[in-house]
Amino acid sequence: MAESLMLAFDRARSFVAERGSRFDRLFLETVLGDRDAGALAWAIESGQDERGAIRPLPGRGEEGSETGVESTVAALGYLEAVRRLDLPLVERAVAFLSGQQREDGSWCAAEEASEQERLVLSGNVCGILAKTPCVRDSVLRAGSRFLESLWMAERVQGSDYDAIAAYLRVMTNSPTDRADEVLQYCGRALERGYRAGKLDAVRAARVFVLCDVCALPGARIRSDEAVAALLATQEEDGGWPAPAEADPPARIAATLDAIVALRWLTA
């Protein structure tokens, strides 16, 4: 296994070096332990404004929303992947995100956003805030209650990955009274989608990282199975495939997600 992992990492390095941005290479090097997190933290902090919001990182997306919620969550995701949510810049970002929470406990970047879009964004924000050491419990409770208020099994049927991941990460890290019911249902939905080929190995493994667990309630997908599936689906050029509906640049994101999952699940 160790030899297979090292080979997978080396091939991914070559893929990202050839096709990725400077930030992609920096992130991968940090994940793989080729350098410490200092340069990555500096690259992220250099894009933080006086409010604590973080603008989109170079090569990692277009200009963000007016509030900067989505770009700030994305930036914190890189620090989450290397387990450095203890930095001062994170505290400022948490203060910004907490201040953007609405009265109903949700986060919403656009007034015209659909209910499902609000659910997914709120799940992403609340899920990552729950992993920080400086967030207020009241923020997490309000965010969790919002997601619970929208819970219907139909939302995760048909293997809606974004909704499944949003519920799993929030209910794992900031549970509500109905958390066990929701987790069990979402876990089963995730497994059904994975077994049916509707969800690829990268997205299935990423949930383990988002929830910071080795097993998922309701899902009979073991962490060692997820690792084997990731190694088996790495392509000849060293990258991982992106979902069929995604744009070609999404292969870089899928490859980075795969390497993060391999590191977390084999640590």
C-alpha positions in Angstrom: 0.0 0.0 0.0 2.8 2.4 0.9 4.5 2.0 -2.4 1.2 2.5 -4.3 0.5 5.7 -2.4 4.0 7.1 -3.1 3.5 6.3 -6.8 0.1 8.0 -6.8 1.5 11.1 -5.1 4.4 11.3 -7.6 2.1 11.0 -10.6 -0.2 13.7 -9.1 2.7 16.0 -8.6 3.5 15.7 -12.3 -0.1 16.3 -13.3 -0.5 19.4 -11.2 2.9 20.7 -12.1 2.0 20.6 -15.8 -1.6 21.8 -15.7 -2.2 23.5 -12.4 -1.7 27.1 -11.2 1.0 28.3 -8.9 -1.4 28.1 -6.0 -2.4 24.5 -7.0 1.2 23.5 -6.8 1.7 25.2 -3.5 -1.3 23.6 -2.0 -0.4 20.1 -3.2 3.2 20.5 -1.9 1.7 21.5 1.5 -0.7 18.6 1.6 2.1 16.1 0.7 4.4 17.5 3.3 7.0 18.8 0.8 6.8 22.2 2.6 5.2 23.6 5.8 1.9 25.5 5.8 3.6 28.9 6.1 3.6 29.8 2.4 0.1 28.5 1.9 -1.2 30.6 4.9 0.6 33.7 3.6 -0.9 33.2 0.1 -4.4 33.0 1.7 -3.9 35.8 4.2 -2.6 38.2 1.5 -6.1 38.1 0.0 -7.9 38.9 3.3 -9.5 42.3 3.6 -10.2 44.4 6.7 -13.5 42.7 7.3 -11.9 39.2 7.4 -13.3 38.2 4.0 -10.9 36.4 1.7 -11.0 37.0 -2.1 -10.8 34.2 -4.6 -7.3 32.8 -4.8 -5.2 33.2 -8.0 -6.2 30.6 -10.5 -9.0 29.2 -8.2 -12.1 31.0 -9.6 -13.6 34.2 -10.7 -14.4 37.2 -8.6 -16.6 36.2 -5.7 -19.9 37.4 -4.5 -20.4 40.8 -3.1 -20.2 39.5 0.5 -17.2 37.2 -0.1 -18.9 34.3 1.8 -18.2 31.7 -0.9 -14.6 32.7 -1.5 -13.9 32.9 2.2 -15.3 29.4 2.8 -13.2 28.1 -0.2 -10.0 29.6 1.2 -10.7 28.1 4.7 -11.2 24.8 2.9 -7.5 24.8 1.9 -6.4 25.3 5.5 -8.9 22.7 6.7 -7.2 20.2 4.3 -3.8 20.8 6.0 -5.3 20.9 9.5 -4.4 24.6 10.1 -7.7 26.1 11.1 -5.9 27.5 14.2 -4.3 30.5 12.6 -5.1 34.1 13.4 -6.3 34.7 9.8 -9.0 32.0 10.5 -10.3 33.9 13.5 -10.8 37.0 11.4 -12.5 34.9 8.7 -14.8 33.3 11.3 -15.8 36.7 12.6 -16.7 37.8 9.1 -18.7 34.7 8.3 -20.5 34.8 11.6 -21.5 38.4 10.8 -23.0 37.3 7.5 -25.4 34.8 9.1 -29.0 35.7 8.6 -31.7 35.8 11.3 -33.0 32.4 10.2 -29.5 30.9 10.7 -28.7 30.6 7.0 -26.1 32.1 4.7 -27.0 33.4 1.3 -24.7 35.1 -1.2 -27.6 36.3 -3.5 -31.1 37.4 -2.8 -32.4 35.3 -5.7 -30.8 32.1 -4.5 -33.0 29.1 -4.4 -33.8 27.2 -1.2 -31.5 24.4 -2.3 -28.7 26.8 -3.0 -29.1 28.4 0.4 -29.1 24.9 2.0 -25.8 23.9 0.3 -24.0 27.2 1.0 -25.2 27.2 4.6 -24.1 23.7 5.0 -20.6 24.5 3.7 -20.3 27.6 6.0 -21.6 25.9 9.1 -19.6 22.7 8.4 -16.3 24.4 8.2 -17.0 26.8 11.1 -17.7 23.8 13.3 -14.1 22.7 12.8 -12.6 26.1 14.0 -11.7 26.7 17.6 -13.1 30.2 17.7 -16.7 30.0 16.4 -19.5 30.8 18.8 -21.8 27.9 19.7 -24.8 30.1 19.0 -23.7 30.5 15.4 -23.5 26.7 14.9 -26.8 26.0 16.6 -28.6 28.5 14.4 -27.0 27.1 11.3 -27.8 23.5 12.2 -31.4 24.4 13.0 -31.7 26.1 9.6 -30.6 22.9 7.8 -32.8 20.8 10.0 -35.8 23.1 9.2 -35.3 22.3 5.5 -34.8 18.5 5.9 -36.8 16.3 3.6 -35.6 12.9 2.4 -36.4 14.0 -1.1 -33.6 16.6 -1.0 -30.9 13.9 -1.1 -32.7 11.4 -3.3 -31.2 11.0 -6.8 -27.7 11.2 -5.3 -27.7 15.0 -5.0 -24.1 15.1 -3.8 -24.0 18.8 -2.7 -27.1 18.4 -0.4 -25.8 15.0 0.9 -22.4 16.5 1.8 -23.9 19.6 3.4 -26.1 17.6 5.7 -23.4 15.0 6.6 -20.8 17.6 7.4 -23.1 19.7 9.6 -24.9 17.0 11.4 -21.6 15.2 12.1 -19.8 18.3 13.5 -22.8 20.3 14.9 -25.6 17.9 15.5 -29.3 18.6 16.1 -32.0 16.5 17.8 -32.7 14.8 14.4 -29.0 14.4 13.5 -29.0 10.6 13.7 -32.0 10.2 11.5 -30.6 12.7 8.9 -27.1 11.1 9.0 -28.4 7.6 8.5 -30.5 8.6 5.6 -27.8 10.7 3.9 -25.2 7.9 4.5 -27.5 5.5 2.7 -28.1 7.9 -0.1 -24.4 8.4 -0.5 -23.8 4.7 -0.7 -26.6 4.1 -3.2 -25.2 6.8 -5.4 -21.7 5.5 -5.2 -22.6 1.8 -5.8 -24.8 2.9 -8.8 -21.9 4.9 -10.3 -23.7 8.2 -10.0 -21.1 9.4 -7.5 -17.4 8.9 -8.3 -14.7 7.7 -5.9 -13.3 11.2 -5.3 -16.6 12.7 -4.2 -17.4 9.7 -2.0 -14.0 9.9 -0.3 -14.2 13.6 0.1 -17.1 13.2 2.5 -14.8 11.4 4.9 -12.6 14.5 4.9 -15.4 17.0 5.3 -16.8 15.0 8.3 -13.4 14.1 9.6 -14.4 10.5 10.2 -13.3 7.0 9.3 -16.8 5.7 8.9 -20.1 7.3 7.8 -23.4 6.5 9.5 -25.7 4.6 7.2 -23.0 4.0 4.6 -21.2 0.7 4.3 -18.3 2.4 2.6 -15.1 1.8 4.7 -12.2 4.1 4.6 -9.9 1.4 3.2 -12.4 0.8 0.4 -12.4 4.5 -0.4 -8.6 4.5 -0.6 -8.5 1.5 -2.9 -11.1 3.1 -5.2 -9.1 6.3 -5.4 -5.9 4.5 -6.3 -7.8 2.4 -8.9 -9.3 5.5 -10.6 -6.2 7.6 -11.0 -5.7 8.1 -14.7 -2.6 7.6 -16.8 -1.6 11.2 -16.8 -1.6 11.3 -13.0 -4.9 13.2 -12.5 -8.4 12.0 -11.5 -11.5 12.4 -13.6 -14.0 15.1 -12.9 -17.7 14.6 -12.9 -19.1 14.3 -16.5 -21.0 17.6 -16.2 -18.0 19.6 -15.0 -15.7 21.9 -17.0 -12.2 20.5 -17.9 -10.4 22.6 -15.2 -12.3 20.6 -12.6 -9.9 17.8 -13.1 -7.3 19.8 -11.1 -9.8 20.2 -8.3 -10.7 16.5 -8.4 -7.0 15.6 -8.3 -6.4 17.8 -5.3 -9.5 16.4 -3.5 -8.3 12.9 -4.2 -4.8 13.5 -2.8 -6.2 15.2 0.3 -8.5 12.2 0.9 -5.7 9.8 0.4 -3.6 11.7 3.0 -6.4 11.9 5.6 -7.5 8.3 5.2 -4.1 6.8 5.4 -2.6 9.0 8.1 
